[in-house]
């Protein structure tokens, strides 16, 4: 086993839980989990702690807003209140508006099913990212977050290892080329690797644990 492989194995053990899994999303190529991942990506793309964004995604689903139809039917105040219960307070009002508008777009353009967006992109990761950024409050960073996690069920996105993941790789003295990184894990572990590298970029404690234990 190479030094890089050892580092990656240690990293996955320490921080290899996907953000979708942390948010209680059992990711499948189905409309509801894909929509919940989209909402999570919107929440994670603001300047707020990841654990708060994850809690907010869980709370929205717990409060009955786990599909675009239910999100649209909820009142703006319902969305604000759910975000507030998860302490997603700095951006609660603007995010509540964006989630309502995003649900309208989802239902109007893709009939509530992101698989239709995927089909419209015709296998192009670039087009998938571009279409995702049409969602309110979801810029390129949010599209990258979605693709990092969705690569587990949409293989054409692989390897989705964006700038934040590559930053984590650099800080762990790993290769920063996405294809070289991808060769260090099985295809079905790429989502976990992307999440773990992102945590390594954001959290010095993760980096210290990995570099100490490898």
C-alpha atoms as one frame of an Amber mdcrd trajectory, in Angstrom:
protein
   0.000   0.000   0.000   1.361   3.420  -0.938   1.664   6.331   1.445  -1.158
   8.133  -0.396  -3.431   5.096  -0.093  -2.715   4.864   3.627  -3.526   8.543
   4.067  -6.806   8.182   2.178  -7.837   5.098   4.153  -7.141   6.960   7.402
  -9.049   9.989   6.119 -12.096   7.932   5.164 -12.124   6.295   8.584 -11.910
   9.689  10.293 -14.185  11.852   8.136 -15.684   9.807   5.316 -19.361  10.306
   6.036 -21.143  12.120   3.230 -23.034  15.285   4.064 -26.181  13.693   2.635
 -25.890  10.779   5.049 -25.238  13.172   7.918 -28.429  15.014   6.967 -30.424
  11.775   7.033 -30.739  11.543   3.248 -30.562   8.007   1.863 -29.274   9.010
  -1.538 -30.852   7.225  -4.499 -31.620   8.202  -8.069 -35.184   9.088  -7.088
 -36.988  12.452  -7.035 -37.326  12.956  -3.262 -33.740  12.196  -2.164 -32.304
  14.154  -5.085 -34.446  17.145  -4.165 -33.393  16.897  -0.521 -29.765  16.848
  -1.639 -30.434  19.964  -3.709 -31.875  21.738  -0.667 -28.849  20.644   1.368
 -26.535  22.086  -1.289 -28.405  25.415  -1.125 -28.051  25.468   2.663 -24.368
  24.495   2.620 -23.416  27.120   0.048 -23.984  30.075   2.387 -21.412  31.377
   4.863 -22.625  29.240   7.735 -21.220  26.233   9.573 -21.760  22.938   7.777
 -23.256  21.239  10.829 -25.917  23.974  11.095 -26.754  23.611   7.388 -27.047
  19.832   7.823 -29.332  20.279  10.834 -31.465  22.714   8.843 -31.871  20.229
   6.001 -32.987  17.569   8.491 -35.435  19.979  10.122 -37.029  20.986   6.819
 -37.701  17.329   6.023 -38.920  16.643   9.569 -41.294  19.573   9.178 -42.809
  18.051   6.039 -40.879  19.993   3.379 -38.986  17.104   1.804 -40.419  17.437
  -1.711 -40.760  20.461  -3.997 -44.554  20.227  -3.794 -44.526  20.291  -0.002
 -41.895  23.042   0.028 -44.055  25.182  -2.252 -47.181  24.510  -0.222 -45.497
  25.518   3.034 -45.796  29.162   3.942 -42.776  31.429   3.956 -43.117  31.629
   7.743 -43.160  27.826   7.996 -39.829  27.713   6.194 -38.368  30.509   8.318
 -39.490  28.765  11.497 -37.981  25.431  10.461 -34.661  27.082   9.638 -34.774
  28.949  12.943 -35.296  25.735  14.907 -32.020  24.504  13.400 -30.306  27.817
  14.305 -29.900  28.684  10.631 -30.603  32.236  11.644 -28.342  34.590   9.708
 -29.898  33.704   6.356 -33.245  32.289   7.381 -35.517  34.831   5.692 -33.675
  35.070   2.364 -33.155  31.309   2.265 -36.842  30.692   2.975 -37.666  32.853
  -0.031 -35.100  31.082  -2.223 -36.382  27.641  -1.253 -39.926  28.609  -2.175
 -38.831  30.039  -5.513 -36.645  27.010  -6.155 -39.558  24.657  -5.536 -41.624
  26.634  -8.070 -38.826  26.322 -10.635 -38.393  22.612  -9.950 -42.079  21.927
 -10.454 -42.486  24.184 -13.451 -39.399  23.212 -15.409 -38.552  19.658 -14.327
 -41.891  18.529 -12.861 -40.266  18.119  -9.469 -37.765  15.526 -10.723 -34.061
  16.312 -11.041 -33.657  13.270 -13.251 -35.256  15.424 -15.938 -32.492  17.982
 -15.432 -29.985  15.155 -15.812 -31.648  14.030 -19.040 -31.625  17.605 -20.351
 -27.862  17.721 -19.759 -27.427  14.591 -21.904 -24.508  13.228 -19.889 -22.522
  16.462 -19.651 -21.259  17.315 -16.140 -20.708  20.903 -17.258 -24.305  21.270
 -18.397 -25.589  19.643 -15.196 -23.684  22.253 -13.172 -24.927  25.078 -15.377
 -28.545  23.964 -15.041 -28.223  23.629 -11.280 -27.097  27.246 -11.006 -30.473
  28.315 -12.369 -31.859  27.433  -8.946 -32.236  30.461  -6.660 -29.358  30.835
  -4.193 -27.369  28.033  -5.846 -24.234  29.374  -7.510 -21.210  27.434  -8.791
 -20.151  26.545  -5.241 -23.544  25.046  -4.469 -23.575  23.169  -7.789 -20.185
  21.684  -6.900 -21.520  20.605  -3.501 -24.469  18.863  -5.147 -22.223  17.113
  -7.677 -19.731  15.979  -5.019 -22.519  14.033  -3.343 -24.592  13.081  -6.390
 -21.663  11.356  -8.110 -22.574   8.258  -6.104 -25.790   7.918  -8.137 -24.915
   9.906 -11.292 -21.660   8.283 -12.502 -21.132  10.794 -15.310 -20.155  13.347
 -12.663 -17.145  11.303 -11.526 -14.696  12.367 -10.348 -16.456  15.347  -8.737
 -13.590  16.629  -6.617 -13.894  20.406  -6.648 -11.628  23.173  -5.421 -12.485
  22.685  -1.752 -11.807  18.930  -1.963  -8.523  19.557  -3.771  -7.585  22.081
  -1.104  -8.051  19.344   1.474  -5.901  17.009  -0.595  -3.139  19.596  -0.769
  -3.202  20.093   2.996  -2.812  16.343   3.465   0.053  16.126   0.946  -2.088
  14.115  -1.456  -2.268  14.534  -5.242  -4.554  17.394  -6.246  -5.410  16.108
  -9.720  -8.988  14.728  -9.500  -8.231  11.653 -11.603  -5.166  10.720  -9.561
  -7.168  11.145  -6.370 -10.021   9.060  -7.764  -7.686   6.148  -8.426  -7.018
   5.894  -4.682 -10.570   4.682  -3.929 -13.297   2.537  -5.445 -15.856   4.391
  -7.556 -18.538   3.931  -4.906 -16.324   5.679  -2.359 -15.840   8.882  -4.364
 -18.662  10.698  -2.586 -17.166   9.779   0.779 -13.719  10.873  -0.406 -15.044
  14.224  -1.600 -16.777  14.850   1.733 -13.727  13.768   3.725 -11.369  15.978
   1.739 -13.752  18.906   2.178 -13.744  18.359   5.943  -9.948  18.193   5.849
  -9.882  21.560   4.079 -12.177  23.132   6.675 -11.102  21.475   9.923  -7.557
  21.472  11.269  -8.506  18.777  13.783  -9.329  16.386  10.934  -6.001  17.109
   9.277  -4.080  16.572  12.498  -5.854  13.288  13.204  -5.158  11.952   9.704
  -1.523  12.999   9.607  -0.941  11.629  13.092  -2.599   8.262  12.541  -1.611
   7.329   9.019
